[in-house]
Amino acid sequence: MHDINLIRENPAAFDAGLAKRGAAAEAERLIAMDEKRRAHINALQGLQERRNAASKAIGQAKHSGDEAKASALMAEVADLKAQIQDGEEAERRLVAELDAALAAIPNMPLDDVPVGADERDNVELHRSGDKPAFDFKPKEHFEIGEGLGLMDFETATKLSGARFVVLKGALARLERALAQFMLDHHTTTNGYTEVNPPILVRDAAMFGTGQLPKFKNDQFEALVDLEGILDGIDSAESAQAARDAHANGGNRRWLIPTAEVPLTNLVREQILDDAQLPLRFTAWTPCFRAEAGAAGRDTRGMIRQHQFPKVELVSITRAEDSVGELERMRDCAESVLKALGLHYRVVTLCTGDMGFGARKTYDIEVWLPGQDAYREISSCSVCGEFQARRMGARYRPQGSKKPAYVHTLNGSGLAVGRTLIAVLENYQTSNGSVTVPEALRPYMGGLERIA
């Protein structure tokens, strides 16, 4: 979310940042909304000052015995009170309209982010490792998994519909092994604190990290049974309050699209001590996405699913440390791929391909020989204070009395399902079996091959 005061100070820079993202200029419209809000507040203050003066004059009129004047002043105060109440409601509406407009605008890119329209304008940073060499035509992961009898899309469709999978036996264990390996690696080697967060969150948490309201259609909403809530309420007044809260979304919950949501919101509405920073969190959770805009894309296999496991990385830092933290986070995500012996490349996303809340993003793309293509397996982003403003998350810089907004970062460390895909395709053999990477064997009870 943006600061209207900063927009007022430099509207040209704000619109230039939007232009880099291919978005229309907004500064003039936002400043006009703010001017209307300010003018209304000034007028409201004038009414309040007049009411205060009239209230004081009532006592003076009564003291002097001028009842007619006192009565006229009392009528004026009553009228002013009604005007002020209406004015305060109008002020709340104007503030809400401005906040909604600010919340719908994407973050500003950092100066070193390449300007471009889409993924074709992304810039490769580097590559790591070698592509595997096969003396046979490598299969895609779903061919391998189905050939092993351990990956079942047909039954998953019967259970839940398209874009779900049932993993069995050694593949189910391999997915769990990958997640456990990633958690151990990030906590013991990379200094992250493991968290087991809720996977159902309120509107405010989704707004804080930017999923709401703009990306509502990409989310899964959990329906809450109002009658079940009312069963435990005795008084009519409490029941009506529950109905009102339900109508306004107060009882609504969302399935998380990524653990970024609960992990980042761990610091919402707080003022942290400078000495606490940086905070680094990691979590392994199921994630849920409606994939509303993915019709016809990756319909075969596990690449794009409604439910998928992911190990997430989140950092909360001082403003001056966030860019360096992005490089560190990217290195942490890369270190998992190196430990698994997987070939990958890193690209810097251009302004037209970045996410809504990001100021700069690195995508890590793993090589999938079955597809003969690189596919995203991690996305690491720095968001600056964009999310912190939405969450009310601040810290008190050392030697300063005034709090400042923290900077937030998030990244996949890694997408577990896609890492499973990469292991299957890169470690496949000609007879359809899969060699278990050495780093995972302790988590697989010493198993060296899935056959």
Secondary structure, DSSP 8 states (H G I E B T S, - for coil): ---HHHHHH-HHHHHHHHHHTT----HHHHHHHHHHHHHHHHHHHHHHHHHHHHHHHHHHHHHTT-HHHHHHHHHHHHHHHHHHHHHHHHHHHHHHHHHHHHHTS-----TTS---SSGGG-EEEEEES-----SS----HHHHHHHHT-EEHHHHHHHH-SS--EE-HHHHHHHHHHHHHHHHHHHHTS--EE----SEE-HHHHHHTT-TTTTGGGSEEE---HHHHHHT--SHHHHHHHHHHHHTTTT-EEE-SSTHHHHHGGGTT-EEEGGG--EEEEEEEEEE---TT-TTSS-SSSSS-SEEEEEEEEEEE-GGGHHHHHHHHHHHHHHHHHHTT--EEEEE--TTTS-TT-SEEEEEEEEETTTTEEEEEEEEEEEETHHHHHHT-EEE-TT-SS-EE-EEEEEEEEEHHHHHHHHHHHSB-TTS-EE--GGGGGGGTT--EE-
